């Protein structure tokens, strides 16, 4: 390849790859295979502070909504998911998701039928 001018110089490509990866902080391995070789680039772990902050905020928001649901259920054990949605200001479906999580974790339970029953906060 060098003699046909298809490459700049003999054996410098791997060195340039290694140097560039070291500069960028990327781990690279060269493996000899039966009929050639392979170059393996390892993707660095990327932590975007905005993504992490959004996740933390989302968890805090969910906890706040669930605490509000519990508080409203204590005040009015007969409260419906529709009423909770109106008071808290989120979709009724989201209220139902939060209620399911609270029921699954044993924080609340429903006694009696859907209509005429009441919530028990443990």
Backbone bond lengths (Angstrom), bond angles and torsions (degrees), N, CA, C in turn:
res aa  C-N    CA-C-N  psi(-1)  N-CA   C-N-CA  omega(-1)  CA-C   N-CA-C  phi
1 X - - - 1.449 - - 1.535 109.67 -
2 X 1.336 117.06 -39.06 1.459 119.95 179.33 1.524 110.12 -64.61
3 X 1.327 115.92 -44.29 1.468 120.01 -177.25 1.528 112.09 -68.01
4 X 1.301 118.43 -25.04 1.469 120.74 178.04 1.524 111.40 -91.42
5 X 1.334 117.09 2.98 1.464 124.44 179.34 1.539 112.73 66.96
6 X 1.333 116.74 22.59 1.465 120.56 176.26 1.533 111.70 -81.16
7 X 1.333 116.82 -16.05 1.468 121.53 174.40 1.515 107.96 -130.69
8 X 1.354 116.09 155.42 1.463 120.82 -176.14 1.520 112.28 -68.73
9 X 1.315 115.20 -51.13 1.461 119.36 178.30 1.514 108.34 -151.89
10 X 1.264 116.35 160.85 1.455 123.11 -172.85 1.523 111.77 -74.96
11 X 1.354 117.55 119.57 1.466 122.02 170.51 1.502 116.47 78.78
12 X 1.324 120.46 16.64 1.470 119.92 -178.26 1.522 112.50 -96.58
13 X 1.322 118.46 -15.81 1.460 121.48 -176.49 1.513 113.33 -62.56
14 X 1.323 116.66 -44.35 1.466 120.00 -179.13 1.527 111.16 -66.74
15 X 1.302 116.02 -36.19 1.464 120.22 177.49 1.525 110.00 -66.28
16 X 1.324 116.81 -41.98 1.473 120.05 179.21 1.519 110.78 -66.25
17 X 1.328 117.26 -39.10 1.467 120.49 176.82 1.523 109.63 -61.43
18 X 1.323 116.51 -47.21 1.470 121.39 -179.41 1.520 110.83 -60.66
19 X 1.325 117.09 -45.93 1.466 120.75 -179.36 1.526 111.58 -63.26
20 X 1.330 116.71 -43.85 1.462 120.67 -179.57 1.530 110.79 -63.86
21 X 1.324 116.38 -41.72 1.471 120.08 179.49 1.521 111.37 -66.94
22 X 1.322 117.23 -39.79 1.467 120.50 177.39 1.522 110.92 -62.38
23 X 1.322 116.42 -41.40 1.463 120.78 177.81 1.518 111.79 -61.79
24 X 1.321 115.93 -39.37 1.464 121.27 -177.64 1.526 112.79 -84.91
25 X 1.331 117.45 -6.64 1.464 120.36 -178.65 1.513 113.22 75.39
26 X 1.319 116.72 28.16 1.463 121.75 -179.57 1.520 108.93 -107.58
27 X 1.320 116.01 129.07 1.456 120.91 177.90 1.529 109.13 -76.40
28 X 1.331 115.72 137.17 1.462 121.02 179.11 1.527 108.46 -136.91
29 X 1.326 115.71 140.42 1.472 121.60 176.38 1.521 109.01 -126.17
30 X 1.323 114.99 146.08 1.459 121.72 173.80 1.517 107.13 -115.11
31 X 1.306 116.80 126.27 1.465 121.22 -179.85 1.522 109.37 -117.45
32 X 1.330 114.43 131.96 1.466 120.02 175.32 1.522 108.56 -81.33
33 X 1.315 115.61 130.20 1.447 122.01 177.86 1.524 108.80 -110.84
34 X 1.303 116.71 173.99 1.462 121.66 -179.76 1.536 111.44 -59.34
35 X 1.339 115.13 -42.03 1.456 119.44 -176.76 1.525 112.62 -120.08
36 X 1.307 118.69 36.16 1.455 121.10 179.77 1.512 110.90 151.53
37 X 1.307 116.17 -143.64 1.457 120.72 179.18 1.521 108.88 -151.64
38 X 1.338 115.83 165.89 1.457 120.69 176.08 1.523 108.97 -129.05
39 X 1.299 115.19 151.74 1.453 122.61 176.75 1.521 106.82 -114.16
40 X 1.324 115.61 125.71 1.464 120.79 -178.22 1.524 108.17 -115.55
41 X 1.338 115.42 121.07 1.455 121.87 176.09 1.524 108.06 -102.85
42 X 1.317 116.72 131.20 1.462 121.19 178.68 1.522 108.69 -100.03
43 X 1.317 114.66 123.69 1.458 119.67 -179.71 1.524 108.36 -72.56
44 X 1.328 116.74 130.14 1.470 118.35 178.40 1.522 110.39 -72.56
45 X 1.315 115.90 152.83 1.468 120.34 176.22 1.520 107.62 -69.45
46 X 1.312 115.88 128.85 1.455 120.56 -178.76 1.519 108.30 -113.42
47 X 1.295 115.91 123.04 1.452 120.78 178.08 1.514 107.57 -119.72
48 X 1.288 115.18 107.75 1.456 121.24 177.96 1.522 106.80 -87.96
49 X 1.327 115.90 118.35 1.465 120.10 -178.09 1.524 111.82 -57.57
50 X 1.329 117.64 -33.79 1.463 120.39 179.50 1.522 111.04 -65.07
51 X 1.341 116.89 -40.94 1.469 120.31 179.05 1.517 110.00 -64.16
52 X 1.334 116.49 -46.16 1.466 120.78 179.60 1.527 110.01 -61.61
53 X 1.337 117.32 -43.59 1.467 120.48 179.03 1.522 111.18 -62.10
54 X 1.346 116.95 -41.31 1.465 120.44 178.99 1.521 111.87 -62.89
55 X 1.328 116.72 -39.31 1.465 120.87 178.57 1.528 109.87 -64.87
56 X 1.325 116.35 -46.01 1.472 120.83 179.70 1.528 109.93 -62.31
57 X 1.338 116.90 -43.27 1.470 120.57 178.74 1.518 111.16 -62.96
58 X 1.335 116.63 -40.23 1.465 121.29 -179.87 1.527 110.65 -63.00
59 X 1.328 116.09 -43.13 1.470 120.38 178.35 1.528 110.15 -63.52
60 X 1.326 116.39 -43.02 1.471 120.63 179.22 1.528 110.43 -63.50
61 X 1.348 116.62 -41.61 1.462 120.38 178.52 1.524 110.62 -62.61
62 X 1.337 117.06 -43.86 1.470 120.60 178.78 1.514 110.85 -61.69
63 X 1.319 116.93 -42.96 1.463 120.26 178.81 1.525 110.80 -62.61
64 X 1.336 116.28 -40.71 1.465 120.15 179.85 1.525 110.62 -64.81
65 X 1.326 117.43 -41.42 1.467 121.23 178.81 1.521 109.48 -63.69
66 X 1.326 117.63 -44.51 1.456 120.45 -178.92 1.527 111.24 -66.45
67 X 1.313 117.47 -37.01 1.466 120.14 176.70 1.527 110.56 -65.17
68 X 1.346 116.47 -38.95 1.457 120.50 177.85 1.531 110.68 -65.13
69 X 1.335 116.49 -41.52 1.472 120.54 177.81 1.524 110.23 -59.98
70 X 1.312 116.73 -46.91 1.473 121.52 179.84 1.525 110.28 -60.48
71 X 1.328 116.60 -44.31 1.459 121.10 -179.71 1.526 110.98 -61.90
72 X 1.323 116.50 -44.49 1.466 120.36 179.67 1.523 111.43 -67.50
73 X 1.314 118.18 -34.51 1.470 121.64 177.83 1.522 111.12 -68.79
74 X 1.331 116.32 -34.31 1.474 119.45 176.53 1.521 110.30 -66.92
75 X 1.342 116.49 -41.86 1.460 121.05 179.83 1.524 111.92 -67.47
76 X 1.338 116.20 -38.49 1.463 120.69 -176.27 1.532 108.55 -141.32
77 X 1.328 118.56 89.82 1.464 121.64 -177.37 1.534 114.25 -60.48
78 X 1.326 118.50 -17.99 1.464 120.89 179.59 1.538 112.39 -92.11
79 X 1.300 119.09 5.34 1.465 122.41 -175.67 1.534 110.87 -61.59
80 X 1.321 115.66 141.73 1.469 120.50 -178.85 1.528 110.19 -96.74
81 X 1.316 115.26 165.09 1.466 119.32 177.54 1.525 110.62 -65.44
82 X 1.327 116.68 -31.83 1.467 120.49 177.51 1.530 110.03 -64.60
83 X 1.335 116.09 -44.26 1.469 120.09 178.25 1.528 110.72 -64.65
84 X 1.332 116.74 -41.44 1.465 120.61 177.87 1.530 110.41 -59.67
85 X 1.318 116.38 -43.46 1.464 121.14 -179.63 1.524 111.05 -61.91
86 X 1.318 116.18 -42.41 1.468 120.17 -179.99 1.522 111.52 -65.71
87 X 1.324 116.89 -42.56 1.467 121.29 -177.80 1.528 110.79 -69.54
88 X 1.339 116.45 -46.01 1.473 120.83 -175.50 1.525 111.21 -78.75
89 X 1.322 115.81 -29.96 1.459 119.08 176.95 1.515 114.66 89.08
90 X 1.346 116.16 30.04 1.468 120.43 174.26 1.526 107.87 -128.73
91 X 1.320 115.67 167.96 1.464 120.79 -176.97 1.531 111.18 -62.62
92 X 1.326 115.08 146.86 1.461 120.55 179.36 1.523 110.82 -59.38
93 X 1.327 117.13 -36.51 1.477 120.66 178.84 1.531 110.42 -61.29
94 X 1.331 117.05 -39.25 1.470 120.16 177.86 1.521 111.07 -67.14
95 X 1.315 116.61 -36.53 1.474 120.36 175.41 1.523 109.39 -60.87
96 X 1.322 116.93 -44.21 1.461 121.20 -179.91 1.529 111.55 -62.78
97 X 1.326 117.14 -36.75 1.471 120.61 176.78 1.523 110.03 -64.01
98 X 1.336 116.43 -44.77 1.472 120.24 178.76 1.532 110.94 -64.11
99 X 1.324 116.95 -41.96 1.469 120.60 178.94 1.523 110.36 -61.27
100 X 1.329 116.85 -42.24 1.470 120.10 178.20 1.528 110.68 -60.33
101 X 1.315 117.17 -43.72 1.473 120.75 178.87 1.526 110.67 -62.54
102 X 1.321 116.00 -41.88 1.460 119.69 179.37 1.526 111.34 -66.56
103 X 1.341 116.58 -38.82 1.468 120.26 177.22 1.526 110.51 -67.06
104 X 1.328 116.35 -44.59 1.474 120.33 -179.55 1.520 112.17 -62.66
105 X 1.319 116.58 -32.57 1.467 119.36 179.77 1.527 112.38 -86.64
106 X 1.347 117.05 -1.78 1.461 120.64 175.31 1.508 114.68 82.53
107 X 1.328 117.77 12.88 1.460 120.75 -178.59 1.521 110.99 -78.73
108 X 1.331 116.38 -36.29 1.459 121.05 178.84 1.523 109.09 -132.23
109 X 1.327 114.15 162.32 1.473 119.42 171.13 1.516 108.31 -149.57
110 X 1.291 113.32 157.79 1.459 119.97 -179.56 1.516 108.72 -103.19
111 X 1.323 116.71 128.20 1.459 121.89 174.92 1.516 108.32 -111.60
112 X 1.315 115.36 131.44 1.452 119.99 -179.79 1.521 111.46 88.52
113 X 1.321 114.97 -177.81 1.464 119.90 -176.62 1.533 111.82 -73.94
114 X 1.333 115.35 171.08 1.458 120.61 178.52 1.530 110.63 -58.67
115 X 1.314 116.35 -41.71 1.466 121.06 176.29 1.521 107.48 -104.50
116 X 1.320 116.17 117.30 1.455 120.15 178.92 1.516 113.09 102.11
117 X 1.316 118.34 -9.69 1.455 121.68 177.00 1.520 110.76 -85.97
118 X 1.329 115.31 -172.44 1.464 118.53 178.77 1.550 110.26 -150.85
119 X 1.305 114.10 163.96 1.461 121.85 179.90 1.522 110.56 -91.65
120 X 1.320 115.43 140.71 1.462 121.50 174.02 1.531 106.84 -118.23
121 X 1.333 114.21 119.24 1.474 120.26 177.72 1.503 107.37 -96.04
122 X 1.306 116.55 124.13 1.476 120.57 -177.52 1.509 111.33 -88.86
